[in-house]
Amino acid sequence: MTRDAELIEKLRARRGRLLDPARDALTAAVAVPVRDSGKGLELLYLLRAQRAGDPWSGHISFPGGKIDAADKGPRETAIRETREETSLDLNEAECVCRLDDQATHLSNAHVAAFVFHLSNGPEPALNREIQRAFWVPLVDLMDEHRHVQAEVTGEWGKRKVPAIDLLGAEGPVLWGLTYRFTAQVLACIGHRLPGGAEVQIR
């Protein structure tokens, strides 16, 4: 079995740890789109536009957003938000698994993430909330030369956090919630990102 096939199989067998709804109600959900390509498996990331009121403004993220009262559940939120932000329809994709829910204690965001497998994902068409979308090969995410310590600034002040440099001088690093969800995916094939389970500040 190839590494890519092994990852999908292990994700299918994964059972995410969910937040206690009596204590920590989910506020948002994201999709982790994974596609097959000539370079092997790739994950879709977005560079969000600078927007007032968006806590992830200008950050690298997965497609997703706030849970609406009309949504039947967080998975539907992830599908709806992905369609709105990128035009990708995940209803036809395989929902491989739900990752461990994540809580961001400073902003009180509690987020669910769902991995979707596309046999050949198209290029996204973006709405105004998104500045750029890019598919990142699995090998680039595991490249230790891209793993860095980055200084980030927010309501907590300045902190050093583990991150992945995906865009170089062209953009911000991948960190925080998106880093932690990425770490969960890579852990399925034995690749541990530094601090992937410990970063709790965004």
C-alpha positions as CSV (number, residue, x, y, z in Angstrom):
1,M,0.0,0.0,0.0
2,T,1.3,3.4,-0.9
3,R,1.7,6.2,1.7
4,D,-1.2,8.1,0.2
5,A,-3.5,5.1,0.3
6,E,-2.4,4.3,3.8
7,L,-3.3,7.8,4.9
8,I,-6.8,7.7,3.5
9,E,-7.4,4.2,5.0
10,K,-6.2,5.4,8.4
11,L,-8.3,8.5,8.2
12,R,-11.4,6.3,7.4
13,A,-10.7,4.3,10.6
14,R,-10.2,7.4,12.7
15,R,-12.8,8.5,15.3
16,G,-12.5,12.1,16.3
17,R,-12.7,13.3,19.9
18,L,-15.7,15.6,20.2
19,L,-16.3,18.5,22.5
20,D,-18.8,18.1,25.3
21,P,-21.9,19.9,23.9
22,A,-23.2,20.6,27.4
23,R,-20.1,22.6,28.1
24,D,-18.5,23.7,24.8
25,A,-21.1,24.2,22.0
26,L,-19.5,24.3,18.5
27,T,-19.4,27.7,16.9
28,A,-17.8,26.9,13.5
29,A,-16.8,24.0,11.2
30,V,-14.2,23.6,8.5
31,A,-13.6,21.2,5.6
32,V,-10.2,19.6,4.9
33,P,-10.4,18.9,1.2
34,V,-7.8,16.2,0.1
35,R,-7.4,15.4,-3.6
36,D,-5.4,12.9,-5.7
37,S,-3.0,14.5,-8.2
38,G,0.2,13.7,-10.1
39,K,2.1,14.8,-7.1
40,G,0.3,12.5,-4.7
41,L,-2.2,13.7,-2.2
42,E,-2.7,17.4,-1.8
43,L,-4.6,19.5,0.8
44,L,-6.5,22.7,0.0
45,Y,-5.6,25.8,1.9
46,L,-7.0,29.3,1.6
47,L,-5.4,32.7,2.3
48,R,-8.2,34.8,3.7
49,A,-8.7,38.4,2.6
50,Q,-8.2,41.2,5.1
51,R,-11.7,41.8,6.5
52,A,-13.0,43.6,9.6
53,G,-14.8,41.2,12.0
54,D,-13.1,38.1,10.6
55,P,-11.0,36.5,13.4
56,W,-8.9,34.7,10.7
57,S,-8.5,37.8,8.5
58,G,-5.3,37.5,6.5
59,H,-4.5,34.0,7.8
60,I,-4.1,30.7,6.1
61,S,-7.1,28.4,6.8
62,F,-9.2,25.6,5.6
63,P,-12.6,26.5,4.0
64,G,-15.2,27.0,6.7
65,G,-17.0,29.4,8.9
66,K,-19.7,30.0,11.5
67,I,-22.5,27.5,12.1
68,D,-25.8,28.9,11.1
69,A,-29.1,28.0,12.8
70,A,-30.4,26.6,9.5
71,D,-27.5,24.1,9.2
72,K,-28.5,20.6,10.1
73,G,-25.1,20.0,11.7
74,P,-21.4,21.0,11.6
75,R,-20.7,18.8,8.6
76,E,-23.4,20.7,6.6
77,T,-21.8,23.9,7.7
78,A,-18.4,22.8,6.4
79,I,-19.9,21.8,3.0
80,R,-22.0,25.0,2.7
81,E,-19.0,27.3,3.6
82,T,-16.7,25.5,1.2
83,R,-19.2,26.0,-1.6
84,E,-19.7,29.7,-0.7
85,E,-15.9,30.4,-0.5
86,T,-14.5,28.2,-3.2
87,S,-17.4,27.0,-5.4
88,L,-16.3,23.4,-4.6
89,D,-19.3,21.0,-4.0
90,L,-18.3,18.5,-1.4
91,N,-21.6,16.7,-1.5
92,E,-20.2,14.4,-4.2
93,A,-16.9,13.9,-2.3
94,E,-16.3,11.1,0.3
95,C,-16.4,12.4,3.8
96,V,-13.5,10.4,5.2
97,C,-13.7,11.3,8.8
98,R,-14.2,14.0,11.5
99,L,-11.0,15.1,13.2
100,D,-10.8,16.0,16.9
101,D,-12.8,19.1,17.7
102,Q,-10.6,22.1,18.7
103,A,-11.3,24.9,21.2
104,T,-9.7,28.4,21.0
105,H,-10.1,29.6,24.5
106,L,-9.3,33.3,24.0
107,S,-11.8,33.8,21.2
108,N,-14.3,31.2,22.5
109,A,-14.4,29.5,19.1
110,H,-15.1,25.8,19.1
111,V,-14.5,24.2,15.8
112,A,-15.2,20.9,14.1
113,A,-13.2,19.7,11.0
114,F,-14.2,17.1,8.4
115,V,-11.8,15.5,5.9
116,F,-13.2,15.1,2.3
117,H,-11.5,13.0,-0.3
118,L,-11.8,14.1,-4.0
119,S,-10.6,11.9,-6.7
120,N,-9.5,14.9,-8.8
121,G,-10.4,18.2,-7.2
122,P,-11.0,21.1,-9.5
123,E,-9.5,24.6,-9.1
124,P,-11.6,26.8,-6.8
125,A,-13.4,29.9,-7.8
126,L,-13.1,32.3,-4.9
127,N,-15.5,34.7,-3.3
128,R,-14.5,38.1,-1.8
129,E,-13.6,36.6,1.5
130,I,-10.7,34.7,0.0
131,Q,-7.6,36.2,-1.4
132,R,-6.0,33.0,-2.7
133,A,-6.4,29.2,-2.7
134,F,-3.7,26.6,-3.2
135,W,-3.3,22.9,-3.1
136,V,-0.3,21.8,-1.0
137,P,1.3,18.3,-1.6
138,L,1.6,16.1,1.4
139,V,5.4,16.0,0.9
140,D,5.6,19.8,1.4
141,L,3.7,19.6,4.6
142,M,6.1,17.0,5.9
143,D,9.2,18.9,4.7
144,E,11.1,19.7,8.0
145,H,12.8,22.6,6.2
146,R,9.4,24.3,6.2
147,H,8.8,23.8,9.9
148,V,9.5,27.1,11.7
149,Q,8.9,29.0,14.9
150,A,6.9,32.1,14.1
151,E,6.0,35.2,16.1
152,V,2.3,36.0,16.0
153,T,0.5,39.0,17.4
154,G,-3.1,39.2,18.7
155,E,-5.2,40.0,21.7
156,W,-2.9,37.8,23.7
157,G,0.1,39.9,22.8
158,K,3.1,38.4,21.0
159,R,4.0,34.7,21.1
160,K,6.2,32.2,19.4
161,V,4.3,29.3,17.8
162,P,5.2,26.3,15.7
163,A,4.2,26.9,12.1
164,I,4.8,25.7,8.5
165,D,6.2,28.1,5.9
166,L,4.1,27.4,2.8
167,L,4.3,30.8,0.9
168,G,7.7,32.2,1.8
169,A,7.9,35.9,1.4
170,E,4.5,36.0,-0.4
171,G,2.4,35.4,2.7
172,P,1.8,34.4,6.3
173,V,2.8,31.0,7.8
174,L,0.4,28.2,8.6
175,W,-0.3,28.1,12.3
176,G,-2.9,27.9,15.1
177,L,-6.1,26.0,14.4
178,T,-5.3,25.1,10.8
179,Y,-1.8,23.8,12.0
180,R,-3.4,21.7,14.6
181,F,-5.9,20.1,12.2
182,T,-3.1,19.5,9.7
183,A,-1.1,17.9,12.5
184,Q,-4.0,15.4,13.1
185,V,-4.0,14.4,9.4
186,L,-0.2,13.9,9.3
187,A,-0.2,11.9,12.6
188,C,-2.2,9.2,10.9
189,I,0.9,8.2,8.9
190,G,3.3,8.7,11.8
191,H,4.5,12.2,11.0
192,R,4.4,14.4,14.1
193,L,4.4,18.2,13.7
194,P,6.2,20.1,16.5
195,G,3.6,21.2,19.1
196,G,0.7,20.1,16.9
197,A,-1.4,19.1,19.9
198,E,-0.4,21.9,22.3
199,V,-1.0,25.2,20.5
200,Q,-4.2,26.5,22.0
201,I,-4.0,30.3,21.6
202,R,-5.9,31.0,18.4
